[in-house]
Amino acid sequence: MGSTYDVTMVGAGIVGLATAWELHTRHPQLRIAVLDKEAEPGRHQSSHNSGVLHAGIYYKPGSLKAQLCVRGKAMMERFADEHDIPYRTCGKLIVALGEDELGRLGDLEARGRQNGVGGLRMVGPEEMREIEPYAAGVRALHVPGTGIIDFTRVVSALTDLLRGDGVPVLTGHEVIAIRSRGGVQVLETPAGEVHTRKLISCAGLQSDRVASLNTTPRVQVVPFRGDYYTLRPDARYLCHGLIYPVPDPSLPFLGVHFTRRADGEVWAGPNAVLATAREGYTRTDLDLHDLAQTLRYPGFRKLARRYWRTGAAEVWRDAVKSSFVKELQRYVPAVRADQLTFGPSGVRAQAVAQDGGMVDDFHLEADGDSVHVLNAPSPAATASLAIAGHLADEVASRFSLS
Ligand SMILES: Cc1cc2nc3c(=O)[nH]c(=O)nc-3n(C[C@H](O)[C@H](O)[C@H](O)COP(=O)(O)OP(=O)(O)OC[C@H]3O[C@@H](n4cnc5c(N)ncnc54)[C@H](O)[C@@H]3O)c2cc1C
């Protein structure tokens, strides 16, 4: 038997890496390792997202999302400053298209204030046009603190910090089985066994499967793919920063939006369709095992019964470009189909409970010497450094680390 780690992190996405770094900083005496199945860290959600530094307005006051997003954004900006990662606080307009959306927009403003988000202001059509000259709408909530960043730069910086300080980040190490032997957990990977006293998993799209290697998770991941279109370079003038719809409060997704990226590109999307492969980034990707697991899950069937209309509309919009464009034109009427090119996609790991409810907040389950993060959807990239602090507190008492 080789050496035994004190704590092993399964998953080198932004949350796993941030947590490993936080633990290493707080407890430098611990022997920590990070394992990831891919050839590079951050290959999944952490590199397939909108790149928005969320301010924290959407989330239920008092929830982990609300607390950790507001705190995490400030931490992320500090981290970016310290590590020369560019980010831009470009602000966001959340646009009400008609009077019927004003109530929900007002609720959002109130929520944002309760969450401690500064600078929120309702603006009328004239001021809206000053901020986003091409946006439609009767009224908008301006969120000046929202920013944009390339989260893959954060993943690289965290990986370098860990490796530079002697914490191994081992790629090509997919954890496929966990056995317990003499008080030590033996993680089986294609690259050999890894022995650890304590285990934390932040395995994103596979988090329920990793958890089920040594416990029985109460939720299952249902993957939702989101496709983006990109604006042709000569049409990027149509969006200066971020133009968002008023979201449906019953859904965890924010609706298709225009996002200026850190590199100057403008993306429009993502929609939300059931993914036929957890790690499938094209419309034709199909993994029969993934799909069968979703369709067999009673929680998914209940969810599908509740939202089949919304789901069908999303599938239609996904397949028919003119319908996607029509949705975008509601927010930026000047945008034309020929200015939009089919772009990248991401897959969200959304935890769904047995009763069909989509788990709204960040969610972890602990069992003995393991802690599994089972729901870390948006804004978990923004909040990752604060989630790391929260997890480090959690495991300090659970694992008696201090
Ligand atoms: C389309 C989309 C748009 C989004 N937009 C935003 C946004 O604008 N702002 C924001 O804050 N958030 C956004 N998010 C959410 C954000 O990207 C995620 O919340 C965040 O990246 C989650 O990080 P993670 O480390 O938990 O998961 P991941 O990045 O998915 O990492 C999980 C890691 O676990 C590894 N793994 C899995 N199974 C195993 C195994 N068995 N053994 C070893 N390793 C394993 C995987 O290879 C992967 O690297 C978006 C997400 C999506 C999909």
The ligand as a Gaussian input file, in Angstrom:
#p B3LYP/6-31G(d) Opt

LIG

0 1
 C      -24.545000      26.420000     -19.612000
 C      -24.057000      26.861000     -18.252000
 C      -23.945000      28.220000     -17.952000
 C      -23.493000      28.622000     -16.693000
 N      -23.253000      29.951000     -16.444000
 C      -22.716000      30.323000     -15.267000
 C      -22.356000      31.675000     -15.032000
 O      -22.464000      32.525000     -15.913000
 N      -21.876000      32.005000     -13.814000
 C      -21.732000      31.094000     -12.813000
 O      -21.321000      31.458000     -11.719000
 N      -22.033000      29.799000     -13.017000
 C      -22.496000      29.398000     -14.222000
 N      -22.769000      28.080000     -14.461000
 C      -22.577000      27.118000     -13.379000
 C      -21.115000      26.761000     -13.183000
 O      -20.448000      26.552000     -14.397000
 C      -21.057000      25.503000     -12.310000
 O      -21.890000      25.709000     -11.205000
 C      -19.659000      25.191000     -11.802000
 O      -18.746000      25.182000     -12.871000
 C      -19.665000      23.870000     -11.068000
 O      -18.335000      23.506000     -10.796000
 P      -18.016000      22.059000     -10.253000
 O      -16.583000      22.049000      -9.904000
 O      -19.006000      21.705000      -9.192000
 O      -18.361000      21.074000     -11.466000
 P      -17.537000      20.702000     -12.790000
 O      -16.849000      21.855000     -13.366000
 O      -18.500000      19.985000     -13.664000
 O      -16.425000      19.710000     -12.266000
 C      -16.680000      18.380000     -11.866000
 C      -15.406000      17.605000     -12.127000
 O      -15.543000      16.292000     -11.590000
 C      -14.851000      15.398000     -12.457000
 N      -15.350000      14.044000     -12.220000
 C      -16.588000      13.582000     -12.435000
 N      -16.680000      12.278000     -12.084000
 C      -15.462000      11.905000     -11.649000
 C      -14.932000      10.673000     -11.158000
 N      -15.681000       9.591000     -11.048000
 N      -13.614000      10.640000     -10.816000
 C      -12.840000      11.753000     -10.929000
 N      -13.310000      12.943000     -11.387000
 C      -14.605000      13.017000     -11.738000
 C      -15.155000      15.945000     -13.837000
 O      -14.231000      15.517000     -14.809000
 C      -15.103000      17.446000     -13.609000
 O      -13.841000      18.017000     -13.884000
 C      -23.194000      27.654000     -15.701000
 C      -23.291000      26.281000     -16.021000
 C      -23.691000      25.896000     -17.279000
 C      -23.713000      24.434000     -17.609000

